[in-house]
Amino acid sequence: MNTHEIKAAIFDMDGTLTDSMYIWDTAGETYLRNNGKEPAPDLRERLRPLSLPQAAELFQREYGITASIEEILKGFDDVVEYEYRHNVVLKPGAAELLELLKARGIPMSVASSSPHSVVDTTLDRLGILPYFSHVVTCGDVGLGKDHPAVYDRAAELMGADRTCTAVFEDALHAVRTASEAGYFVIGIYDASEGINEEQIVPLCSRYVKSLDEALVFFE
């Protein structure tokens, strides 16, 4: 299939639409240190495929955090909220690509591992929330991006079939999940996943270094 046969698009937010992966790369470590725990060297990699409730359960199980899941999630929110509200920016080409897809009549949704409040607030502040008919989070479906449920829900809400739906993603585990589920995956480079680029590229229907490069697929 070529890109002109795509009927719908699903966008990840962090690392794809927004330059914000640095927040999640450090949030878990910051939370643990704030609670007197030293994070393991592989914590970042272990947290990436998990939803936030799954990460909270890991902190309880492996670090002896006695706070409730809800209290841990509130702690996460405190760590990340300031950055999203004030410092996160769009990745180059994001606004232009969304405008192009809108002009072509392609419905768009967001599928994110971040909490709904974070996604809505960030995309609204950056002026791109109106482009999306739906926002679906891993919290909504109760599963992380190691399972296609978040993409399937977004596609279902748009009335779109997997085989003609593009998924824009940057992370290896998410790219693999969407690809194995039968979506048309457009991989986007992000520095946080640079070490995994050689594994990501073969899993993608298309791969670009920036969203600017993706514009040519739809012109």
FIFI-199110 format. One record per residue: residue number from 1; x, y, z of N, C-alpha, C in turn. Coordinates in pm, 1 decimal, padded with zeros to 6 digits. Atoms other than C-alpha are relative to their C-alpha. Example, Ala and Ser with C-alpha at 12.3 -4.5 7.8 and 13.67 -1.06 7.14 Angstrom:
REM FIFI-199110
{node 1 {00089.0 -00119.0 00000.0} {01230.0 -00450.0 00780.0} {00090.0 00120.0 00000.0}}
{node 2 {-00082.0 -00119.0 -00006.0} {01367.0 -00106.0 00714.0} {-00077.0 00109.0 00073.0}}
END
This chain:
REM FIFI-199110
{node 1 {00084.0 -00119.3 00000.0} {00000.0 00000.0 00000.0} {00087.4 00124.1 00000.0}}
{node 2 {-00073.0 -00126.0 -00006.1} {00119.6 00352.6 -00069.2} {-00077.3 00099.9 00085.3}}
{node 3 {00058.9 -00095.4 -00094.3} {00047.4 00658.8 00141.4} {-00126.9 00065.4 -00052.9}}
{node 4 {00121.0 -00061.0 00054.8} {-00221.2 00785.8 -00097.0} {-00123.3 -00087.6 00020.2}}
{node 5 {00112.3 00087.2 -00032.6} {-00438.0 00489.0 00004.5} {-00037.6 00007.6 00147.7}}
{node 6 {00027.7 -00013.1 -00143.2} {-00432.3 00587.9 00373.0} {-00129.8 00078.4 00019.9}}
{node 7 {00131.8 -00058.9 -00023.7} {-00781.5 00672.0 00500.2} {-00012.1 00064.6 00137.7}}
{node 8 {00005.5 -00055.6 -00135.2} {-00705.1 00764.2 00864.7} {00141.9 -00001.1 00057.9}}
{node 9 {-00133.0 -00008.9 -00060.6} {-00408.4 00853.8 01084.5} {-00010.2 00006.5 00151.4}}
{node 10 {-00010.0 00001.0 -00146.1} {-00320.4 00786.2 01447.2} {00140.0 00047.8 00037.5}}
{node 11 {-00127.6 -00056.9 -00041.0} {-00045.8 00991.1 01612.0} {00029.0 -00028.8 00147.0}}
{node 12 {-00055.8 -00005.8 -00134.5} {00156.4 00917.7 01920.3} {00029.5 00146.7 00029.8}}
{node 13 {-00034.5 -00138.0 -00033.6} {00226.0 01239.1 02111.6} {00147.9 00013.7 00035.0}}
{node 14 {-00135.9 -00020.1 -00050.4} {00551.6 01211.6 02307.7} {00104.3 -00059.6 -00093.3}}
{node 15 {-00106.0 00046.1 00088.4} {00852.0 01189.0 02077.4} {-00039.5 -00004.2 -00146.2}}
{node 16 {00049.2 00000.6 00137.9} {00633.4 01200.4 01765.8} {-00052.0 00137.8 -00037.3}}
{node 17 {00048.7 -00135.5 00022.4} {00426.6 01518.8 01773.1} {00075.3 00102.7 00082.3}}
{node 18 {-00064.6 -00094.9 -00091.2} {00605.7 01678.2 02066.9} {00139.0 -00047.9 00041.6}}
{node 19 {-00135.4 00028.9 -00046.8} {00965.8 01696.3 02180.5} {-00004.5 -00008.1 00152.0}}
{node 20 {00028.9 00010.0 -00143.1} {00885.4 01565.6 02525.7} {00045.9 -00129.4 00064.5}}
{node 21 {-00040.1 00127.1 -00059.5} {01038.5 01222.3 02574.8} {00096.9 00017.0 00116.0}}
{node 22 {-00094.6 -00022.3 -00109.8} {01301.1 01372.4 02802.0} {-00071.4 -00000.9 00135.5}}
{node 23 {00075.5 -00002.9 -00125.6} {01028.2 01415.9 03064.1} {-00018.4 -00142.2 00053.1}}
{node 24 {00028.8 00136.6 -00041.9} {00936.2 01047.5 03070.2} {00126.9 -00081.2 00022.0}}
{node 25 {-00126.9 00067.5 -00022.8} {01297.7 00938.4 03049.5} {00049.7 00021.3 00142.4}}
{node 26 {-00051.7 -00033.5 -00132.7} {01358.7 01102.9 03386.8} {-00105.9 00000.8 00110.8}}
{node 27 {00105.1 -00016.6 -00100.9} {01018.7 01120.1 03563.3} {-00000.1 -00111.6 00103.6}}
{node 28 {00000.6 00111.3 -00094.1} {01032.7 00772.4 03715.7} {00116.9 00005.9 00096.0}}
{node 29 {-00118.4 -00011.9 -00084.6} {01385.4 00822.9 03842.4} {-00017.2 00112.6 00101.9}}
{node 30 {00021.2 -00113.3 -00090.1} {01293.3 01162.4 03987.8} {-00097.6 -00035.9 00110.8}}
{node 31 {00098.6 00038.7 -00100.2} {00988.4 01019.2 04162.9} {00063.4 -00089.6 00106.0}}
{node 32 {-00061.0 00091.9 -00096.1} {01187.1 00736.6 04321.0} {00099.5 00071.1 00091.0}}
{node 33 {-00098.4 -00072.7 -00083.1} {01466.8 00964.8 04436.4} {-00069.2 00093.5 00098.4}}
{node 34 {00076.1 -00084.6 -00091.9} {01209.7 01202.3 04584.1} {-00055.1 -00080.0 00117.6}}
{node 35 {00051.4 00087.3 -00105.9} {01093.6 00901.9 04787.7} {00110.1 -00085.4 00063.1}}
{node 36 {-00112.2 00065.1 -00067.3} {01440.9 00794.8 04900.6} {00043.5 -00132.1 -00058.6}}
{node 37 {-00037.2 00125.2 00065.2} {01485.2 00510.8 04649.6} {00094.3 00028.6 -00115.8}}
{node 38 {-00092.8 -00015.8 00111.7} {01773.1 00468.9 04405.3} {-00046.0 -00088.0 -00116.5}}
{node 39 {00049.7 00078.9 00113.2} {01646.5 00362.5 04060.8} {00106.5 -00089.7 -00060.4}}
{node 40 {-00091.1 00092.4 00067.4} {01802.0 00064.9 03885.0} {00044.6 00059.3 -00133.4}}
{node 41 {-00051.4 -00055.0 00126.6} {02016.4 00141.4 03576.7} {-00091.1 -00024.3 -00119.9}}
{node 42 {00085.3 00031.8 00115.7} {01761.9 -00023.0 03344.3} {-00144.1 00047.7 00016.5}}
{node 43 {00137.6 -00041.0 -00028.0} {01455.1 00154.8 03486.5} {-00066.4 00064.6 -00121.3}}
{node 44 {00061.0 -00070.4 00113.4} {01398.5 00376.2 03182.1} {-00052.4 -00098.0 -00104.1}}
{node 45 {00040.9 00096.8 00101.9} {01387.1 00082.5 02941.4} {-00117.7 -00083.8 00047.8}}
{node 46 {00108.3 00083.0 -00052.4} {01157.4 -00115.2 03168.9} {-00132.5 00075.8 00005.8}}
{node 47 {00122.3 -00078.5 -00011.0} {00909.3 00169.2 03205.7} {-00061.9 00034.0 -00134.9}}
{node 48 {00048.8 -00050.5 00128.9} {00877.8 00256.1 02837.5} {-00123.6 -00071.3 -00053.3}}
{node 49 {00120.6 00063.9 00054.8} {00623.8 -00011.3 02735.7} {-00120.0 00001.4 00093.3}}
{node 50 {00105.3 00010.0 -00100.9} {00413.3 00035.3 03050.9} {-00091.2 00121.7 00000.5}}
{node 51 {00089.2 -00110.8 -00031.8} {00106.5 00246.2 03117.8} {00041.5 00054.1 00137.1}}
{node 52 {-00036.7 -00057.0 -00129.4} {00133.8 00474.9 03420.4} {-00046.3 -00087.0 00117.7}}
{node 53 {00035.9 00090.9 -00110.8} {-00069.8 00242.6 03647.5} {00091.8 -00122.1 00007.9}}
{node 54 {-00093.5 00112.8 -00000.8} {00157.8 -00044.4 03542.5} {00134.3 00041.3 00061.6}}
{node 55 {-00124.4 -00049.5 -00059.0} {00463.0 00167.3 03631.5} {-00014.5 00015.7 00151.3}}
{node 56 {00024.0 -00015.7 -00144.0} {00309.3 00248.7 03969.6} {00002.4 -00135.5 00070.7}}
{node 57 {-00002.6 00134.4 -00058.1} {00256.3 -00121.6 04035.5} {00143.1 -00052.1 00009.8}}
{node 58 {-00140.2 00041.2 -00004.9} {00621.4 -00185.4 03949.7} {00071.5 00066.2 00118.2}}
{node 59 {-00062.7 -00070.6 -00111.7} {00728.4 00080.3 04204.3} {-00041.9 -00061.0 00133.1}}
{node 60 {00045.2 00065.5 -00122.7} {00516.9 -00086.2 04470.5} {00068.7 -00135.0 00017.8}}
{node 61 {-00048.8 00137.8 -00005.0} {00638.7 -00434.7 04385.9} {00150.6 -00008.0 00019.2}}
{node 62 {-00144.9 00015.7 00003.6} {01008.5 -00374.5 04330.0} {00077.0 00102.8 00083.4}}
{node 63 {-00070.2 -00103.0 -00076.7} {01089.8 -00059.6 04527.6} {-00061.6 00022.5 00137.9}}
{node 64 {00059.4 -00010.7 -00132.3} {00866.4 -00102.2 04829.2} {-00073.6 00129.7 00025.3}}
{node 65 {00078.3 -00121.8 -00017.0} {00668.4 00214.9 04766.6} {-00135.5 -00039.3 00059.2}}
{node 66 {00121.7 00039.9 -00070.6} {00377.1 00194.0 05010.8} {-00119.9 00088.1 -00034.9}}
{node 67 {00111.1 -00085.6 00042.3} {00168.6 00473.8 04858.9} {-00093.6 -00078.4 -00091.3}}
{node 68 {00097.3 00063.2 00088.1} {-00147.1 00375.8 04672.6} {00032.5 00032.6 -00145.4}}
{node 69 {-00018.1 -00027.4 00142.9} {-00157.6 00359.8 04293.9} {-00038.2 00144.6 -00029.6}}
{node 70 {00046.4 -00136.7 00024.5} {-00354.6 00685.8 04295.8} {00100.5 00102.5 00052.0}}
{node 71 {-00097.9 -00093.6 -00056.4} {-00096.7 00856.9 04519.8} {00128.1 00003.3 -00083.0}}
{node 72 {-00118.3 00004.9 00085.5} {00190.2 00739.4 04302.3} {-00025.6 00076.0 -00130.0}}
{node 73 {00033.5 -00070.2 00123.8} {00013.7 00865.7 03989.4} {-00002.5 00150.9 00021.8}}
{node 74 {-00002.5 -00143.1 -00031.8} {-00033.8 01203.8 04160.6} {00144.0 00049.3 00008.5}}
{node 75 {-00140.6 -00037.1 -00005.3} {00340.4 01205.9 04229.1} {00060.3 00014.2 -00138.4}}
{node 76 {-00044.2 -00012.2 00139.0} {00410.2 01139.9 03860.3} {-00047.3 00132.0 -00059.2}}
{node 77 {00057.5 -00122.5 00056.2} {00177.5 01423.6 03768.2} {00076.4 00123.5 00046.7}}
{node 78 {-00072.4 -00114.3 -00053.2} {00363.2 01663.6 03995.3} {00135.9 00016.9 -00066.8}}
{node 79 {-00132.7 -00004.7 00061.9} {00695.3 01573.1 03834.8} {-00006.4 00054.2 -00142.2}}
{node 80 {00003.3 -00032.5 00143.7} {00584.3 01616.5 03474.2} {-00082.7 00122.9 -00035.5}}
{node 81 {00097.1 -00103.8 00036.7} {00314.2 01882.4 03490.0} {00066.3 00131.3 -00042.3}}
{node 82 {-00060.6 -00129.1 00030.8} {00540.0 02184.5 03490.8} {00059.1 00001.0 -00140.5}}
{node 83 {-00063.2 00003.3 00132.0} {00733.0 02076.4 03182.2} {-00103.8 00006.5 -00111.9}}
{node 84 {00102.7 -00001.2 00103.5} {00420.2 02007.3 02980.8} {-00070.4 00134.7 -00009.2}}
{node 85 {00074.5 -00126.4 -00001.2} {00253.5 02329.7 03084.7} {00082.5 00117.5 -00052.3}}
{node 86 {-00080.9 -00117.4 00030.5} {00548.9 02552.4 03008.3} {00108.2 -00019.9 -00105.3}}
{node 87 {-00122.4 00014.8 00079.3} {00835.3 02399.0 02810.6} {-00008.5 -00090.5 -00122.4}}
{node 88 {00007.8 00093.9 00111.9} {00725.6 02121.4 02572.8} {-00038.3 00073.9 -00128.4}}
{node 89 {00027.5 -00062.2 00130.0} {00727.2 02222.9 02204.5} {-00032.8 -00106.9 -00103.5}}
{node 90 {00026.2 00090.1 00111.4} {00606.7 02069.7 01878.3} {00129.4 -00036.9 -00069.5}}
{node 91 {-00113.1 00037.9 00083.7} {00852.7 01875.5 01669.1} {-00013.4 00068.2 -00136.2}}
{node 92 {00004.4 -00065.9 00130.8} {00946.7 02036.9 01336.7} {-00087.2 -00076.0 -00099.1}}
{node 93 {00085.6 00059.0 00102.2} {00689.7 01975.7 01064.9} {-00133.4 -00049.9 00049.3}}
{node 94 {00124.4 00056.1 -00053.5} {00409.8 01865.2 01299.5} {-00122.1 00079.2 -00045.9}}
{node 95 {00115.6 -00082.1 00035.9} {00174.6 02157.2 01236.8} {-00028.1 -00006.2 -00149.7}}
{node 96 {00016.1 00003.2 00145.8} {00235.1 02149.6 00861.6} {-00059.0 -00133.7 -00046.3}}
{node 97 {00052.1 00131.8 00037.4} {00168.3 01773.9 00838.1} {-00146.9 -00013.2 00038.0}}
{node 98 {00139.3 00008.0 -00042.3} {-00153.0 01797.5 01037.0} {-00090.2 00082.1 -00092.0}}
{node 99 {00078.2 -00084.2 00089.6} {-00274.9 02080.2 00815.1} {-00017.0 -00066.4 -00137.0}}
{node 100 {00006.7 00068.6 00128.4} {-00193.5 01879.6 00502.9} {-00099.0 -00116.0 00004.3}}
{node 101 {00092.4 00113.0 -00013.3} {-00379.0 01571.1 00627.6} {-00144.4 00049.1 00014.0}}
{node 102 {00133.7 -00058.4 -00011.3} {-00676.1 01786.7 00725.3} {-00051.7 00042.1 -00136.4}}
{node 103 {00039.4 -00044.9 00133.8} {-00681.1 01936.5 00375.9} {-00036.8 -00117.2 -00089.6}}
{node 104 {00030.4 00119.0 00078.2} {-00688.7 01584.7 00232.4} {-00121.5 -00076.0 00053.1}}
{node 105 {00119.1 00063.2 -00054.8} {-00986.8 01495.4 00449.3} {00027.0 -00127.5 00076.0}}
{node 106 {-00037.3 00120.1 -00074.7} {-00800.6 01230.9 00650.4} {-00028.0 00022.3 00148.5}}
{node 107 {00025.8 -00015.7 -00143.8} {-00944.3 01190.3 01003.3} {00121.8 -00040.7 00081.3}}
{node 108 {-00118.9 00023.5 -00082.0} {-00684.7 01193.9 01279.7} {-00038.2 -00014.4 00147.0}}
{node 109 {00014.5 00018.9 -00143.6} {-00668.5 01071.3 01638.0} {00138.1 -00007.8 00064.2}}
{node 110 {-00122.5 00016.0 -00077.7} {-00406.9 01061.0 01911.4} {-00011.9 -00125.8 00083.9}}
{node 111 {-00008.7 00116.6 -00088.4} {-00303.7 00739.3 02087.6} {00126.1 00017.7 00083.3}}
{node 112 {-00114.1 -00038.7 -00084.2} {-00080.4 00820.5 02384.0} {00006.6 -00081.4 00128.2}}
{node 113 {-00019.8 00062.2 -00130.7} {00067.7 00660.3 02691.6} {-00014.6 00100.4 00113.7}}
{node 114 {00013.5 -00104.1 -00102.3} {00040.5 00993.7 02873.7} {-00143.9 00010.3 00048.2}}
{node 115 {00136.6 -00016.0 -00050.5} {-00262.3 01078.2 03091.3} {-00080.3 00095.6 -00088.1}}
{node 116 {00088.4 -00084.0 00080.2} {-00561.4 01237.8 02922.2} {00020.9 00148.1 00028.9}}
{node 117 {-00013.2 -00141.5 -00037.1} {-00518.0 01561.5 03116.0} {00125.8 00060.8 -00059.1}}
{node 118 {-00125.3 -00047.8 00055.9} {-00157.5 01592.8 02999.2} {-00011.9 00018.3 -00150.9}}
{node 119 {00013.2 -00006.5 00146.2} {-00240.1 01518.2 02634.7} {-00087.7 00117.3 -00040.3}}
{node 120 {00092.9 -00106.6 00036.6} {-00537.6 01752.2 02618.7} {00059.6 00137.7 00026.5}}
{node 121 {-00057.3 -00129.9 -00035.9} {-00360.1 02037.4 02798.3} {00113.5 00038.1 -00093.5}}
{node 122 {-00116.9 -00028.8 00083.1} {-00042.7 02008.0 02592.1} {-00039.4 00031.4 -00143.5}}
{node 123 {00039.4 -00022.2 00138.6} {-00205.0 01977.5 02250.6} {-00082.7 00126.6 -00015.4}}
{node 124 {00076.9 -00123.9 00003.1} {-00444.3 02259.9 02334.0} {00093.1 00121.0 00007.7}}
{node 125 {-00095.3 -00111.9 -00012.6} {-00159.1 02488.7 02445.0} {00078.7 00021.1 -00128.3}}
{node 126 {-00078.5 -00008.2 00122.6} {00029.6 02408.6 02125.7} {-00085.4 00027.1 -00123.6}}
{node 127 {00089.4 -00040.5 00106.7} {-00277.2 02483.3 01912.8} {-00037.6 -00107.9 -00099.6}}
{node 128 {00028.8 00106.1 00097.3} {-00320.7 02141.3 01749.9} {-00110.7 -00096.0 00044.5}}
{node 129 {00105.7 00091.1 -00047.1} {-00593.0 01973.2 01957.7} {-00118.6 -00006.1 -00096.6}}
{node 130 {00116.2 00006.3 00090.2} {-00868.8 02071.6 01708.8} {00018.3 -00089.4 -00122.6}}
{node 131 {-00021.6 00087.7 00115.1} {-00705.9 01857.6 01438.6} {-00049.1 -00142.5 00025.8}}
{node 132 {00026.4 00139.6 -00034.1} {-00798.3 01537.1 01624.2} {-00145.4 -00021.4 00041.2}}
{node 133 {00137.8 00032.2 -00034.6} {-01142.6 01382.4 01638.4} {-00008.4 -00071.5 00133.9}}
{node 134 {-00000.6 00075.4 -00125.2} {-01044.4 01162.2 01933.7} {00139.5 -00002.9 00060.3}}
{node 135 {-00123.3 00025.3 -00074.1} {-00776.6 01127.9 02199.1} {-00022.5 -00124.3 00084.1}}
{node 136 {00010.1 00125.0 -00074.9} {-00725.8 00777.3 02337.3} {00132.3 -00021.4 00072.5}}
{node 137 {-00121.3 00025.2 -00076.1} {-00478.4 00692.7 02611.1} {00005.9 -00145.7 00045.3}}
{node 138 {-00015.5 00135.5 -00053.1} {-00338.4 00369.3 02745.0} {-00082.3 -00018.2 00127.2}}
{node 139 {00084.6 00006.5 -00118.6} {-00519.4 00453.2 03066.6} {-00145.0 -00029.6 -00033.6}}
{node 140 {00138.2 00024.3 00041.4} {-00848.6 00448.5 02876.1} {-00026.2 -00147.7 -00027.0}}
{node 141 {00019.9 00140.1 00038.8} {-00795.7 00093.4 02752.7} {00058.9 -00097.3 00101.7}}
{node 142 {-00055.1 00085.6 -00104.7} {-00607.4 -00038.1 03055.6} {00118.5 -00084.2 -00042.0}}
{node 143 {-00115.2 00075.2 00049.9} {-00310.9 -00161.7 02851.7} {00102.4 00095.7 -00057.8}}
{node 144 {-00106.1 -00080.3 00057.7} {00026.3 -00022.3 02747.7} {00014.7 -00026.2 -00148.3}}
{node 145 {-00021.1 00014.0 00143.7} {00161.4 00000.1 02395.6} {00075.9 -00127.7 -00036.7}}
{node 146 {-00043.6 00134.9 00032.8} {00293.5 -00352.6 02420.5} {-00119.0 -00082.6 -00048.0}}
{node 147 {00124.1 00060.7 00050.4} {-00066.6 -00431.4 02315.8} {-00065.6 00101.6 -00093.4}}
{node 148 {00055.5 -00095.6 00096.8} {-00251.7 -00276.9 02016.5} {-00131.8 00064.5 00040.4}}
{node 149 {00133.7 -00046.5 -00038.7} {-00564.5 -00189.1 02216.5} {-00019.0 00150.3 -00017.4}}
{node 150 {00015.2 -00145.5 00009.4} {-00497.8 00185.7 02222.3} {-00015.2 00044.7 -00144.9}}
{node 151 {00014.4 -00031.6 00142.6} {-00456.0 00195.2 01843.9} {-00134.8 -00049.8 -00052.7}}
{node 152 {00126.1 00057.1 00045.4} {-00755.5 -00031.0 01788.2} {-00118.4 00086.5 00043.2}}
{node 153 {00108.9 -00086.9 -00046.5} {-00976.9 00194.9 02000.4} {-00005.8 00127.9 -00083.3}}
{node 154 {-00003.6 -00122.9 00080.1} {-00862.7 00504.1 01810.2} {-00054.2 -00025.3 -00140.4}}
{node 155 {00047.9 00033.1 00134.8} {-00923.6 00334.3 01474.4} {-00150.7 -00025.1 00000.7}}
{node 156 {00143.4 00029.9 -00010.3} {-01264.3 00208.3 01586.2} {-00081.5 00128.0 00010.1}}
{node 157 {00072.6 -00125.5 -00018.0} {-01372.5 00556.4 01694.6} {-00006.8 00080.4 -00129.6}}
{node 158 {00000.5 -00069.1 00129.0} {-01278.7 00689.2 01350.9} {-00069.5 -00080.7 -00108.7}}
{node 159 {00060.4 00086.4 00099.7} {-01450.6 00400.1 01174.4} {00098.5 -00044.6 -00105.6}}
{node 160 {-00107.8 00030.8 00094.7} {-01118.0 00307.0 01015.3} {00047.5 -00143.1 00015.0}}
{node 161 {-00056.8 00133.7 00002.0} {-00970.7 -00027.7 00916.4} {00151.4 00007.8 00023.4}}
{node 162 {-00144.7 00001.7 -00027.7} {-00621.1 -00119.9 01039.7} {00083.8 00014.2 -00126.9}}
{node 163 {-00085.4 00010.5 00117.8} {-00489.2 -00187.9 00692.4} {00012.4 00130.1 -00078.3}}
{node 164 {-00010.9 -00128.3 00069.2} {-00559.6 00164.7 00568.3} {00014.4 00115.3 00098.8}}
{node 165 {-00023.0 -00100.5 -00103.5} {-00470.6 00349.2 00889.4} {00148.7 00013.2 00027.4}}
{node 166 {-00140.5 -00026.3 -00030.6} {-00129.9 00510.1 00936.8} {00016.9 00025.7 00148.6}}
{node 167 {-00037.3 -00026.7 -00139.2} {00025.2 00502.0 01283.0} {00136.8 00066.7 -00000.7}}
{node 168 {-00125.9 -00074.3 -00010.7} {00293.8 00763.2 01347.1} {00056.7 -00023.4 00139.2}}
{node 169 {-00060.1 00036.8 -00128.9} {00528.1 00640.0 01622.0} {00151.5 00016.0 -00003.6}}
{node 170 {-00145.8 -00012.5 -00009.9} {00883.7 00686.2 01746.8} {00065.0 -00112.4 00078.1}}
{node 171 {-00059.4 00095.6 -00093.5} {00935.9 00412.0 02008.1} {-00001.3 -00142.2 -00054.5}}
{node 172 {-00014.9 00135.8 00051.4} {01056.7 00061.2 01924.8} {-00115.4 -00089.8 00040.4}}
{node 173 {00104.9 00092.4 -00044.4} {00803.0 -00126.5 02137.4} {-00134.5 00034.3 -00063.1}}
{node 174 {00126.2 -00043.5 00059.1} {00514.6 00080.5 01997.0} {-00003.4 -00026.7 -00149.9}}
{node 175 {-00011.4 00028.8 00143.6} {00633.4 00052.0 01636.6} {-00022.0 -00148.6 -00024.2}}
{node 176 {00014.5 00144.8 00016.3} {00659.9 -00324.4 01677.9} {-00145.8 -00043.3 00019.0}}
{node 177 {00138.9 00037.1 -00027.5} {00312.3 -00351.8 01827.0} {-00091.5 00038.6 -00115.0}}
{node 178 {00087.0 -00047.3 00107.6} {00144.4 -00142.2 01558.0} {00026.5 -00075.1 -00129.8}}
{node 179 {-00036.4 00072.4 00121.8} {00334.5 -00317.3 01278.8} {-00055.4 -00141.8 00002.2}}
{node 180 {00048.8 00137.5 -00010.5} {00248.6 -00665.8 01402.6} {-00152.7 -00007.4 -00003.4}}
{node 181 {00146.5 -00003.5 00001.9} {-00115.8 -00559.0 01435.1} {-00055.4 00030.8 -00138.8}}
{node 182 {00044.0 -00021.0 00136.7} {-00127.5 -00472.0 01064.7} {-00021.5 00143.2 -00041.9}}
{node 183 {00011.8 -00140.5 00036.5} {-00116.6 -00093.2 01068.5} {00111.4 00040.6 -00097.3}}
{node 184 {-00101.3 -00059.7 00086.9} {00073.7 00116.2 00811.5} {00081.7 00093.0 00088.9}}
{node 185 {-00076.7 -00072.4 -00101.6} {00350.9 00239.3 01041.8} {00099.5 00095.5 -00065.3}}
{node 186 {-00097.3 -00100.8 00042.1} {00537.7 00561.1 00974.4} {00084.8 00032.9 00122.5}}
{node 187 {-00090.4 -00020.7 -00111.7} {00835.8 00568.0 01207.3} {00062.6 00137.9 -00005.3}}
{node 188 {-00056.8 -00134.1 -00012.2} {00962.5 00905.3 01330.2} {00120.6 -00006.2 00092.5}}
{node 189 {-00119.7 00001.3 -00083.9} {01315.1 00946.9 01461.7} {-00018.6 00090.4 00121.1}}
{node 190 {-00011.3 -00082.0 -00120.5} {01351.2 01069.7 01818.0} {00128.4 -00038.8 00069.8}}
{node 191 {-00130.0 00025.2 -00062.2} {01677.9 01105.0 02004.3} {-00008.2 -00103.8 00110.7}}
{node 192 {00013.5 00095.0 -00110.8} {01542.8 00900.5 02295.6} {00000.8 -00144.7 -00048.3}}
{node 193 {00003.0 00134.2 00057.1} {01512.3 00600.2 02059.9} {00113.9 -00021.8 -00099.3}}
{node 194 {-00107.7 00010.2 00096.9} {01829.2 00661.3 01859.7} {00075.8 -00131.4 00005.1}}
{node 195 {-00074.3 00124.9 -00016.0} {01996.7 00352.2 01999.9} {-00075.3 -00117.5 -00062.1}}
{node 196 {00082.7 00108.1 00054.7} {01707.5 00142.6 01865.0} {-00033.7 00018.2 -00147.5}}
{node 197 {00040.2 -00034.2 00136.8} {01691.3 00294.5 01516.6} {00015.8 -00117.5 -00096.8}}
{node 198 {-00021.6 00110.3 00093.1} {01836.1 -00008.2 01337.9} {-00106.7 -00107.9 00013.1}}
{node 199 {00109.1 00095.9 -00018.6} {01562.5 -00225.8 01488.0} {-00134.0 00057.8 -00045.0}}
{node 200 {00126.6 -00064.4 00033.6} {01286.5 00027.1 01423.1} {-00023.8 00002.1 -00150.6}}
{node 201 {00016.8 -00023.9 00143.6} {01347.1 00091.4 01052.1} {-00063.2 -00118.3 -00073.3}}
{node 202 {00059.8 00111.0 00075.0} {01269.5 -00263.2 00923.8} {-00145.9 -00027.9 00034.7}}
{node 203 {00137.5 00024.1 -00042.6} {00941.1 -00267.0 01115.8} {-00098.6 00099.7 -00060.6}}
{node 204 {00083.9 -00108.9 00048.2} {00809.3 00048.2 00946.6} {-00034.1 -00014.3 -00147.8}}
{node 205 {00035.5 -00011.7 00141.4} {00621.2 00091.4 00621.1} {00076.6 00116.6 -00062.3}}
{node 206 {-00082.8 -00114.2 00038.3} {00800.7 00427.3 00599.6} {00075.2 00045.3 00125.8}}
{node 207 {-00076.0 -00051.8 -00114.7} {01067.2 00584.4 00820.7} {00061.2 00133.5 -00039.1}}
{node 208 {-00053.3 -00133.3 00028.2} {01169.4 00950.3 00841.3} {00074.6 00053.3 00121.8}}
{node 209 {-00076.2 -00062.9 -00107.4} {01409.2 01157.4 01043.7} {-00078.8 00112.0 00068.0}}
{node 210 {00083.0 -00105.3 -00058.4} {01148.0 01429.4 01098.6} {-00134.3 00001.3 -00070.4}}
{node 211 {00132.0 -00010.6 00061.0} {00784.4 01505.8 01029.3} {00003.4 00084.4 -00126.4}}
{node 212 {-00018.0 -00075.3 00123.9} {00904.2 01754.9 00768.0} {00014.4 -00094.8 -00119.3}}
{node 213 {-00022.3 00096.7 00108.6} {01014.9 01456.5 00559.5} {-00126.4 -00076.4 -00035.3}}
{node 214 {00123.3 00074.7 00024.7} {00675.1 01289.6 00595.3} {-00096.3 00076.6 -00088.4}}
{node 215 {00089.6 -00080.9 00081.6} {00506.0 01578.1 00411.8} {-00006.5 -00051.0 -00143.5}}
{node 216 {-00005.4 00040.4 00142.5} {00616.8 01441.9 00073.6} {-00085.7 -00123.6 -00026.3}}
{node 217 {00082.2 00119.8 00018.9} {00422.3 01118.5 00131.7} {-00143.5 00034.8 -00036.4}}
{node 218 {00142.3 -00033.6 00012.4} {00091.7 01305.7 00122.6} {-00027.2 00116.0 -00095.2}}
{node 219 {00018.6 -00112.2 00091.3} {00148.1 01585.1 -00128.0} {-00053.1 -00049.3 -00135.0}}
END
